[in-house]
Amino acid sequence: MTNSLDDAMTLLRPWIGTVRVVEDEISLSMVRRIAATLDADPDLFRPGMELPPHWFSMFFADIARQSLLREDGHAQGGVVLPPIPMPRRMGAGRRLKVMGRLRAAVPAVRKSEVVDIVPKTGRTGNIFVLTLRNTVEQEGKVLAVDEFDAIYREATPPGQKTAATVPKAAPTDQVWADTILMSESLVFRYSAITWNAHRIHYDSDYCRDVEGYPHTVQNGGLTMQLMIDAALKRAPAELRGLTARLVNPLFVGDSVKLCGYAAADNRMRMFAADKNGHLCGEMDLEFGA
């Protein structure tokens, strides 16, 4: 491990265990915007109504002042998240337990704990893995515990493509599949709902010239939302948990194929594939009473 990673951890280690609390009104207007974005009828929702079990992740936005944003649109280090000294951040994995559902127009809180910060050196260079645990509560009850990993990477050298994992072919033995266009308007509306100003999702020049991607990158949080939506259409019972992993980027304007297998013993396995048949995400879901 390099000295620079060791030095960084000296500053980052005190962040482990810190908790940030964000309040949200779960307003009916926001509920209806989310419904419309996910192609559900917004007028069906009323105050006090239970929301789909995975919608909590679209509330509790981390709000930073405009003057505190970095070039890439994320908040500067130390404003919302630890000051990890690497400029590129992306979602990687997720572990979720669901105990209940949010209700519309009822105030709620999210407690975000920095669980761990791990420096690593691999094929693509030095990285940090940040693990956060979000606990969602409403009226004194814990509704969900959502733990996820974000990877921080070094800057892409000017004129070079981003270092990426070698694409792997997705399975072809699924028993069901939905195909969804990741249109510019869908990604824009999701980013607006979640208050996500990361430029890789809307600025193609920035993506190519700074991050080294060929095009604007689809939001991983939206990919997971759509995967869960597809699974819930075939669910045998209430969603109680999941594990997920994003393995390859999807790009705005492309279609994604959401594929899965029949539920067995209240479990279901599914995956996402890009337009070239490459595996982009995997998810295992648990259901129960």
LUMKE-273559 format. One record per residue: residue number from 1; residue in one letter; x, y, z of N, C-alpha, C in turn. Coordinates in pm, whole numbers, padded with zeros to 5 digits. Each point is the difference from the previous one (the first is absolute). Layout:
REM residues N
   i aa     nX     nY     nZ    caX    caY    caZ     cX     cY     cZ
 NUM  A      X      Y      Z      X      Y      Z      X      Y      Z
...
//
This chain:
REM residues 289
   i aa     nX     nY     nZ    caX    caY    caZ     cX     cY     cZ
   1  M  00085 -00119  00000 -00085  00119  00000  00088  00124  00000
   2  T -00036  00099 -00079  00084  00117 -00014 -00011  00090  00122
   3  N  00103  00085  00017 -00003  00095  00110 -00116  00098 -00011
   4  S -00038  00036 -00125 -00109  00096 -00018 -00131 -00056  00053
   5  L -00025 -00130 -00020 -00121 -00061  00054  00005 -00002  00152
   6  D  00115 -00032  00056  00015  00000  00146 -00024  00139  00057
   7  D  00056  00102 -00066 -00018  00137  00047 -00147  00041 -00007
   8  A -00065 -00039 -00108 -00142  00033 -00013 -00083 -00064  00110
   9  M  00032 -00124  00034 -00077 -00069  00103  00017  00065  00137
  10  T  00111  00065  00023  00018  00072  00126 -00107  00108  00016
  11  L -00035  00066 -00111 -00104  00102  00002 -00141 -00058 -00007
  12  L -00013 -00115 -00069 -00133 -00057 -00023 -00050 -00087  00115
  13  R  00091 -00062  00074 -00041 -00096  00103 -00097  00060  00102
  14  P  00017  00126  00044 -00096  00056  00097 -00143  00010 -00052
  15  W -00018 -00008 -00133 -00135  00005 -00056 -00076 -00131  00023
  16  I  00070 -00108  00019 -00066 -00130  00018 -00081  00003  00129
  17  G -00127 -00033 -00011 -00090  00003  00114 -00082  00127  00013
  18  T  00033  00102 -00079 -00079  00123  00007 -00138 -00022 -00063
  19  V -00099  00073  00050 -00139 -00015 -00045 -00054  00136 -00042
  20  R -00066  00005 -00114 -00064  00122 -00048 -00150 -00027 -00013
  21  V -00082  00091  00057 -00145 -00018 -00001 -00062  00097 -00100
  22  V -00085 -00053 -00088 -00071  00081 -00099 -00150 -00023  00018
  23  E -00075  00109  00014 -00144 -00008  00014 -00068  00021 -00135
  24  D -00117 -00059 -00016 -00076  00017 -00124 -00149 -00007  00032
  25  E -00078  00085 -00066 -00144  00002  00022 -00073 -00109 -00078
  26  I  00068 -00067 -00092 -00064 -00100 -00089 -00124  00064 -00063
  27  S  00021  00119 -00054 -00112  00081 -00049 -00075 -00069 -00113
  28  L -00129  00027 -00006 -00083 -00061 -00103  00043  00045 -00140
  29  S  00044  00124 -00013  00044  00047 -00131  00123 -00078 -00048
  30  M  00093 -00029  00092  00117 -00079 -00039 -00039 -00144 -00031
  31  V -00090 -00056  00079 -00048 -00136 -00027 -00057 -00009 -00140
  32  R -00076  00098 -00038 -00063 -00003 -00133  00102  00021 -00111
  33  R  00104  00078  00023  00107  00015 -00100  00074 -00132 -00019
  34  I  00026 -00069  00111  00067 -00130 -00010 -00086 -00098 -00077
  35  A -00130 -00003  00032 -00091 -00092 -00070  00001  00026 -00150
  36  A -00010  00127 -00039 -00002  00033 -00142  00130 -00039 -00068
  37  T  00113  00023  00068  00130 -00035 -00057  00011 -00150 -00024
  38  L -00055 -00081  00091  00005 -00145 -00013 -00122 -00055 -00075
  39  D -00072  00088 -00069 -00111 -00035 -00088 -00118 -00061  00074
  40  A -00024  00046  00124 -00119 -00036  00075 -00094  00120  00001
  41  D -00128 -00022  00028 -00098  00107  00001  00019  00085  00125
  42  P  00041  00126 -00014  00025  00082  00119 -00126  00032  00079
  43  D -00115  00000 -00065 -00124  00038  00067 -00054 -00109  00092
  44  L  00060 -00119 -00004 -00046 -00108  00088  00046  00019  00144
  45  F  00100  00086  00022  00061  00012  00132 -00071  00107  00082
  46  R -00023 -00033  00129 -00069  00087  00094  00080  00008  00130
  47  P -00021  00104  00081  00069  00009  00129 -00023 -00124  00086
  48  G  00106 -00049  00063 -00010 -00117  00086  00011 -00132 -00071
  49  M -00003  00000 -00134  00007 -00125 -00075  00140 -00059  00008
  50  E  00008 -00133  00012  00129 -00068 -00002  00061  00008 -00140
  51  L  00130  00024 -00005  00073  00008 -00126  00066 -00135 -00031
  52  P  00039 -00024 -00124  00074 -00121 -00032  00121 -00014  00092
  53  P  00039 -00122  00034  00097 -00022  00108  00140  00054 -00027
  54  H  00034  00029 -00125  00135  00046 -00032  00008  00149 -00031
  55  W -00110  00073  00014  00001  00141 -00038  00074  00089  00098
  56  F  00029 -00048  00119  00066  00085  00100  00133  00057 -00050
  57  S  00065 -00070 -00092  00132  00044 -00047 -00008  00124 -00088
  58  M -00121  00043 -00038 -00014  00120 -00081 -00037  00123  00083
  59  F -00007 -00018  00131 -00020  00113  00090  00130  00027  00075
  60  F -00004  00094  00095  00115  00030  00087  00123  00045 -00079
  61  A -00020  00088 -00096  00113  00047 -00081  00100  00076  00085
  62  D  00129 -00026 -00025  00106  00077  00062  00012  00133 -00076
  63  I -00021  00110  00070 -00008  00131 -00066  00122  00084  00037
  64  A  00081  00030 -00101  00117  00085  00019 -00019  00131 -00076
  65  R  00050  00108  00058 -00006  00129 -00068  00077 -00004 -00132
  66  Q -00043  00078 -00096  00063  00001 -00132  00148  00031  00008
  67  S  00039  00088  00091  00140  00038  00012  00087 -00111  00057
  68  L -00063 -00106  00050  00074 -00110  00061  00005 -00124 -00088
  69  L -00034  00017 -00129  00008 -00112 -00093  00137 -00005 -00067
  70  R  00043 -00123 -00031  00124 -00019 -00076 -00029  00017 -00149
  71  E  00104 -00012 -00080 -00016  00011 -00146 -00096 -00105 -00054
  72  D -00001 -00119  00060 -00083 -00108 -00053 -00145  00008  00046
  73  G -00035  00096  00086 -00137  00015  00046 -00028 -00059  00135
  74  H  00090 -00083  00053 -00014 -00052  00135  00038  00107  00102
  75  A -00048 -00016  00123  00042  00089  00107  00148 -00020  00031
  76  Q  00067  00107  00038  00140 -00010  00040  00015 -00097  00117
  77  G  00115 -00064  00007  00026 -00092  00108 -00010  00068  00135
  78  G -00067 -00065  00094 -00017  00055  00134 -00129  00077  00018
  79  V -00072  00030 -00109 -00128  00070  00010 -00112 -00098  00033
  80  V -00008 -00107 -00078 -00100 -00104  00021  00066 -00133  00033
  81  L  00102 -00034 -00077  00071 -00127  00016  00145  00026  00038
  82  P  00072 -00102  00045  00140  00018  00038  00083  00057 -00115
  83  P  00106  00076  00032  00082  00063 -00104  00100 -00097 -00062
  84  I -00052 -00100 -00068  00086 -00099 -00065  00071  00067 -00117
  85  P  00133 -00008 -00005  00076  00081 -00097  00010 -00062 -00138
  86  M -00113 -00043 -00053 -00004 -00049 -00138 -00125  00055 -00066
  87  P  00009  00043 -00126 -00107  00079 -00059 -00118 -00078 -00056
  88  R  00015 -00129 -00026 -00105 -00074 -00071 -00071 -00096  00095
  89  R -00133  00012  00007 -00078 -00082  00092 -00110 -00072 -00077
  90  M -00022 -00127  00033 -00107 -00078 -00065 -00050 -00107  00096
  91  G -00128 -00036 -00014 -00059 -00104  00083  00052 -00137 -00040
  92  A  00002 -00091  00097  00052 -00134 -00028 -00093 -00109  00051
  93  G -00024 -00006  00131 -00081 -00107  00056 -00100  00051  00100
  94  R -00098 -00084  00033 -00107  00041  00089 -00056 -00120  00074
  95  R -00033  00020  00129 -00062 -00104  00083 -00115  00065  00076
  96  L -00121 -00047 -00024 -00119  00067  00052 -00087 -00096  00080
  97  K -00051  00049  00115 -00101 -00069  00077 -00121  00092  00013
  98  V -00118 -00053 -00030 -00123  00079  00002 -00093 -00053  00108
  99  M -00040  00086  00094 -00091 -00039  00107 -00138  00063 -00012
 100  G -00012  00103 -00083 -00128  00068 -00015  00006  00096 -00117
 101  R -00109  00072 -00022 -00009  00094 -00112 -00019  00142  00049
 102  L  00060  00094 -00072 -00028  00141  00024 -00145  00029 -00035
 103  R -00057  00100  00070 -00133  00049 -00033  00010  00144 -00048
 104  A -00077  00031 -00101  00004  00133 -00060 -00045  00107  00098
 105  A  00069  00115 -00004 -00035  00119  00079  00014 -00021  00150
 106  V  00085 -00094  00040  00031 -00023  00141  00151  00021  00017
 107  P  00044  00095  00084  00143  00028  00014  00080 -00124  00039
 108  A  00123 -00006 -00049  00088 -00114  00026  00143  00050  00009
 109  V  00090 -00086  00047  00142  00035  00009  00085 -00113 -00057
 110  R  00118  00038 -00049  00101 -00096 -00042  00127  00028  00080
 111  K  00053 -00103  00062  00126  00012  00074  00107 -00070 -00082
 112  S  00099  00075 -00046  00107 -00053 -00085  00128 -00014  00080
 113  E  00046 -00121  00015  00122 -00028  00077  00113 -00042 -00094
 114  V  00117  00059  00019  00119 -00043 -00073  00049 -00128  00068
 115  V -00021 -00114 -00065  00035 -00129  00059  00148 -00030 -00014
 116  D  00056  00030 -00119  00140 -00032 -00022  00053  00077 -00121
 117  I  00130  00020 -00002  00072  00057 -00114  00123 -00087 -00020
 118  V  00010 -00066 -00114  00107 -00097 -00022  00081  00040 -00123
 119  P  00130  00027  00015  00086  00027 -00116  00047 -00131 -00063
 120  K  00007 -00002 -00133  00045 -00120 -00070  00084  00039 -00120
 121  T  00084 -00091 -00044  00077  00017 -00122 -00025 -00121 -00089
 122  G -00046  00026 -00123 -00035 -00110 -00090  00044  00025 -00142
 123  R -00060 -00073 -00092  00037  00007 -00141 -00018  00140 -00059
 124  T -00104  00071  00048 -00030  00132 -00056  00060  00114  00082
 125  G  00085 -00033  00098  00063  00103  00081 -00050  00002  00142
 126  N  00026  00109  00071 -00044  00015  00138 -00147  00037  00006
 127  I -00071 -00056  00097 -00140  00034  00021 -00027  00006  00150
 128  F -00111  00063  00035 -00057 -00008  00134 -00141 -00057 -00013
 129  V -00039 -00087  00093 -00136 -00052  00005 -00066  00057  00125
 130  L -00104  00079 -00020 -00075  00061  00109 -00128 -00079  00022
 131  T -00025 -00045  00122 -00123 -00071  00033 -00085  00086  00091
 132  L -00123  00026 -00043 -00097  00078  00076 -00118 -00088  00040
 133  R -00054  00026  00117 -00122 -00071  00045 -00109  00103  00026
 134  N -00105 -00005 -00081 -00113  00091  00014 -00114 -00071  00072
 135  T -00043  00055  00113 -00112 -00053  00075 -00117  00098 -00012
 136  V -00113 -00048 -00052 -00116  00084 -00025 -00104 -00026  00108
 137  E -00046  00108  00064 -00098 -00010  00108 -00118  00094 -00027
 138  Q -00119 -00046  00037 -00120  00083 -00010 -00088 -00030  00121
 139  E -00040  00104  00071 -00080 -00012  00122  00064 -00096  00100
 140  G  00133  00009  00012  00071 -00079  00100  00026 -00144 -00037
 141  K -00037 -00041 -00121  00020 -00138 -00043  00107 -00007 -00110
 142  V  00090 -00097  00010  00099 -00023 -00105 -00067 -00073 -00116
 143  L  00006  00060 -00118 -00065 -00058 -00118  00098 -00070 -00092
 144  A  00124  00045 -00001  00099 -00060 -00090  00140  00031  00049
 145  V  00089 -00095 -00024  00143  00019  00022  00069 -00030 -00132
 146  D  00059  00102 -00058  00053 -00007 -00137  00149  00029  00005
 147  E  00081 -00101 -00021  00145  00015  00004  00056 -00010 -00141
 148  F  00082  00096 -00038  00054 -00006 -00136  00145  00046 -00003
 149  D  00066 -00040 -00109  00141  00029 -00021  00016  00094 -00118
 150  A  00084  00100  00017  00038  00090 -00108  00151 -00009 -00020
 151  I  00042 -00003 -00125  00142 -00009 -00034  00049  00136 -00047
 152  Y  00110  00045  00057  00067  00124 -00041  00125 -00037 -00079
 153  R  00016  00060 -00118  00114 -00031 -00086  00082  00125 -00030
 154  E  00121 -00025 -00046  00088  00108 -00042 -00051  00063 -00131
 155  A  00047  00119 -00029 -00041  00068 -00123  00051 -00077 -00123
 156  T -00077  00007 -00107  00042 -00058 -00127  00099  00095 -00068
 157  P  00118 -00046 -00040  00095  00089 -00068 -00063  00062 -00124
 158  P  00030  00127 -00030 -00058  00068 -00115  00020 -00079 -00129
 159  G -00108 -00012 -00076  00005 -00069 -00129 -00010 -00150  00007
 160  Q -00008 -00057  00119 -00010 -00146  00014 -00142 -00042  00035
 161  K -00032 -00124 -00030 -00128 -00057  00039  00007 -00046  00145
 162  T -00116 -00001  00066 -00004 -00046  00137  00038 -00148  00009
 163  A  00071 -00035  00107  00030 -00141  00024 -00129 -00068  00044
 164  A -00030 -00111 -00060 -00125 -00069  00029  00023 -00150  00007
 165  T -00093 -00067  00065  00007 -00145  00003 -00029 -00056 -00138
 166  V  00054 -00116 -00030 -00024 -00065 -00129 -00145 -00048 -00003
 167  P -00080  00042 -00101 -00140 -00040 -00003 -00016 -00151 -00001
 168  K -00103 -00046  00070 -00032 -00142  00009 -00138 -00022 -00062
 169  A -00015 -00106 -00077 -00129 -00029 -00062 -00105 -00031  00106
 170  A -00118  00058 -00016 -00111 -00028  00091 -00057 -00138 -00029
 171  P -00063 -00062  00100 -00066 -00130 -00025 -00109  00015 -00105
 172  T -00042 -00109 -00056 -00107  00001 -00101 -00111 -00099  00034
 173  D  00000 -00052  00123 -00099 -00101  00038 -00111  00055  00087
 174  Q -00021  00132 -00001 -00105  00061  00081 -00139 -00051 -00041
 175  V -00095  00011  00093 -00138 -00042 -00030 -00091  00120 -00023
 176  W  00047  00120  00033 -00076  00121 -00032  00098  00114 -00026
 177  A -00049  00101 -00072  00086  00114 -00033 -00086  00122 -00034
 178  D  00046  00115  00044 -00058  00130 -00038  00111  00083 -00064
 179  T -00033  00073 -00105  00097  00089 -00062 -00045  00144  00019
 180  I  00091  00085  00050 -00034  00138  00031  00103  00092 -00064
 181  L -00048  00106 -00063  00088  00101 -00059  00045  00097  00109
 182  M  00130  00012  00018  00056  00096  00095  00009  00136 -00068
 183  S -00114  00059 -00024 -00005  00124 -00077  00058  00117  00079
 184  E  00037  00104 -00073  00054  00120  00063 -00100  00060  00098
 185  S -00129 -00001 -00036 -00099  00060  00089 -00019 -00082  00127
 186  L  00005 -00133 -00011 -00014 -00084  00119  00116  00023  00096
 187  V  00122  00001 -00051  00116  00019  00086  00001  00141  00059
 188  F -00041  00100 -00078 -00007  00137  00051 -00100  00009  00115
 189  R -00119 -00057 -00018 -00103  00010  00104  00043 -00072  00127
 190  Y  00064 -00116 -00014  00048 -00072  00118  00107  00080  00072
 191  S  00092  00060 -00074  00104  00081  00061 -00059  00121  00071
 192  A -00105  00059 -00058 -00065  00115  00064 -00067 -00043  00131
 193  I -00068 -00113 -00001 -00066 -00050  00120  00100 -00025  00111
 194  T  00112 -00062 -00033  00099 -00037  00101  00104  00111  00023
 195  W -00017  00113 -00068  00088  00117  00017  00144 -00038 -00032
 196  N  00018 -00074 -00109  00130 -00052 -00040  00053  00084 -00116
 197  A  00103  00080  00028  00057  00088 -00103  00127 -00056 -00062
 198  H  00026 -00129  00018  00122 -00061 -00055 -00001  00014 -00152
 199  R  00103  00066 -00054  00000  00036 -00142  00010 -00119 -00094
 200  I  00043 -00115  00048  00009 -00116 -00090 -00138 -00043 -00049
 201  H -00108  00049  00065 -00135 -00042 -00040 -00066  00094 -00101
 202  Y  00064  00117 -00029 -00065  00093 -00093  00096  00079 -00088
 203  D  00129 -00002  00027  00096  00082 -00074  00092 -00092 -00080
 204  S -00033 -00020 -00127  00077 -00096 -00081  00143  00047 -00024
 205  D  00022  00131 -00015  00137  00050 -00019  00084 -00029  00124
 206  Y -00056  00022  00118  00072 -00029  00125  00030 -00150  00009
 207  C -00096 -00082 -00035  00021 -00145  00005  00118 -00042 -00085
 208  R  00004  00049 -00123  00106 -00040 -00093  00135  00062  00037
 209  D -00001  00131  00027  00126  00073  00014  00064 -00016  00138
 210  V -00081 -00018  00104  00053 -00006  00136 -00004 -00140  00057
 211  E -00114 -00068 -00013 -00015 -00132  00062  00042 -00114 -00092
 212  G  00010  00026 -00132  00044 -00103 -00092 -00105 -00099 -00043
 213  Y -00128  00034  00020 -00110 -00087 -00046 -00038  00037 -00143
 214  P -00059 -00092 -00075 -00040  00032 -00137 -00125  00086 -00008
 215  H -00079  00003  00108 -00128  00070 -00004 -00046  00020  00145
 216  T -00110  00075  00017 -00055  00020  00133 -00041 -00132  00063
 217  V  00023 -00011  00131 -00014 -00126  00071 -00134 -00006  00072
 218  Q -00068 -00110 -00016 -00125 -00025  00069  00021 -00004  00151
 219  N -00097  00051  00076  00009  00003  00146 -00023 -00140  00059
 220  G  00098 -00049  00078 -00011 -00133  00057 -00116 -00016  00095
 221  G -00034  00107  00073 -00116 -00007  00088 -00128 -00024 -00077
 222  L -00014  00063 -00116 -00117 -00022 -00084 -00002 -00142 -00054
 223  T  00116 -00051 -00038  00007 -00139 -00048 -00055 -00094  00107
 224  M  00040  00019  00125 -00048 -00087  00107 -00150  00018  00024
 225  Q -00049  00125 -00008 -00144  00022  00014 -00078 -00078 -00105
 226  L  00046  00006 -00124 -00070 -00067 -00108  00009 -00152  00012
 227  M  00114 -00049  00049  00013 -00144  00022 -00099 -00048  00105
 228  I -00012  00076  00110 -00095 -00038  00104 -00143  00007 -00053
 229  D -00032  00106 -00076 -00134  00010 -00059 -00033 -00124 -00082
 230  A  00095 -00044 -00082 -00023 -00117 -00084 -00021 -00125  00085
 231  A  00078 -00015  00106 -00013 -00117  00087 -00134  00001  00073
 232  L -00044  00119  00047 -00124  00007  00078 -00122 -00036 -00083
 233  K  00008  00013 -00132 -00112 -00042 -00084 -00019 -00152  00004
 234  R  00106 -00073  00041 -00006 -00147  00007  00019 -00051  00143
 235  A -00011  00089  00099  00033 -00035  00138 -00105 -00091  00062
 236  P  00041 -00101  00078 -00094 -00088  00067 -00053  00057  00130
 237  A  00065  00103  00055 -00039  00059  00128  00066  00136  00013
 238  E -00007  00058  00120  00057  00132  00027  00153 -00004 -00007
 239  L  00059  00106 -00058  00145  00010 -00005  00055  00017  00142
 240  R  00098 -00085  00036  00060  00006  00133  00150  00027 -00002
 241  G  00063 -00013 -00116  00143  00029 -00005  00057 -00031 -00136
 242  L  00123  00046 -00020  00070 -00030 -00125  00148  00027  00017
 243  T  00076 -00059 -00090  00139  00035 -00020  00017  00030 -00148
 244  A  00082  00099 -00032  00017  00039 -00140  00144  00040 -00025
 245  R  00038 -00015 -00126  00136  00034 -00041 -00005  00057 -00141
 246  L  00061  00117 -00020  00013  00059 -00133  00139 -00031 -00053
 247  V  00008 -00055 -00121  00129 -00049 -00049  00048  00068 -00128
 248  N -00089  00069 -00071  00041  00065 -00125 -00093  00117 -00027
 249  P  00051  00112 -00052 -00087  00116 -00019 -00101 -00019 -00114
 250  L -00114  00066  00017 -00099  00017 -00106  00005  00146 -00043
 251  F -00042  00026 -00124  00012  00136 -00052 -00137  00056 -00037
 252  V -00015  00130  00026 -00126  00068 -00026 -00034 -00009 -00149
 253  G -00125 -00029 -00029 -00045 -00015 -00137 -00003 -00143 -00048
 254  D  00061 -00092  00077  00000 -00142 -00034 -00116 -00071  00071
 255  S -00031 -00119 -00046 -00099 -00084  00067  00070 -00095  00096
 256  V -00069 -00034  00106  00049 -00099  00095 -00103 -00114  00006
 257  K  00049 -00121  00007 -00085 -00117  00009  00006 -00051  00143
 258  L -00115  00001  00066 -00011 -00046  00139 -00055 -00142 -00002
 259  C  00079 -00094  00044 -00031 -00142 -00016 -00001 -00070  00135
 260  G -00080 -00106  00010 -00004 -00072  00127 -00051 -00141 -00014
 261  Y -00006 -00064  00116 -00041 -00141  00010 -00122 -00009  00091
 262  A -00070 -00109 -00008 -00119 -00019  00082  00039 -00004  00148
 263  A -00086  00057  00084  00024 -00001  00144 -00012 -00142  00053
 264  A  00087 -00033  00096 -00003 -00130  00066  00039  00019  00145
 265  D -00079 -00055  00092  00026  00014  00144  00013  00147  00039
 266  N -00088  00083 -00058 -00004  00144  00030  00130  00072 -00036
 267  R  00070 -00052 -00097  00120  00066 -00050 -00007  00011 -00153
 268  M  00065  00101 -00052  00003  00021 -00145  00136  00056 -00039
 269  R  00049 -00045 -00113  00127  00048 -00054 -00025  00068 -00132
 270  M  00069  00114 -00024 -00017  00071 -00125  00128  00073 -00038
 271  F  00003  00053 -00121  00118  00072 -00047 -00041  00104 -00105
 272  A  00091  00091 -00029 -00020  00102 -00103  00107 -00018 -00107
 273  A -00041  00014 -00126  00093 -00014 -00113 -00012  00123 -00090
 274  D  00113  00044 -00056 -00004  00115 -00090 -00037 -00044 -00142
 275  K  00000  00096 -00093 -00044 -00028 -00137  00091 -00099 -00072
 276  N  00123 -00017  00052  00094 -00095 -00060 -00001 -00136  00068
 277  G -00090 -00018  00097 -00008 -00127  00070  00101 -00016  00112
 278  H  00062  00111  00041  00097 -00006  00111 -00072  00012  00134
 279  L  00048 -00074  00097 -00055  00005  00135  00033  00135  00063
 280  C -00102  00068  00053  00020  00131  00061 -00036  00002  00148
 281  G -00088 -00087  00043 -00039 -00002  00140 -00063 -00134  00037
 282  E  00013 -00036  00127 -00058 -00124  00052 -00074  00031  00130
 283  M -00107 -00073  00026 -00079  00025  00121 -00065 -00130  00048
 284  D  00006 -00022  00130 -00070 -00110  00065 -00099  00060  00098
 285  L -00127 -00037 -00011 -00105  00060  00080 -00062 -00105  00093
 286  E -00044  00047  00117 -00068 -00085  00098 -00140  00055  00024
 287  F -00097 -00089  00016 -00138  00038  00023 -00054 -00071  00124
 288  G -00107  00055  00055 -00059 -00063  00118 -00130  00068  00037
 289  A -00060 -00045  00108 -00129  00055  00043  00018  00141  00053
//
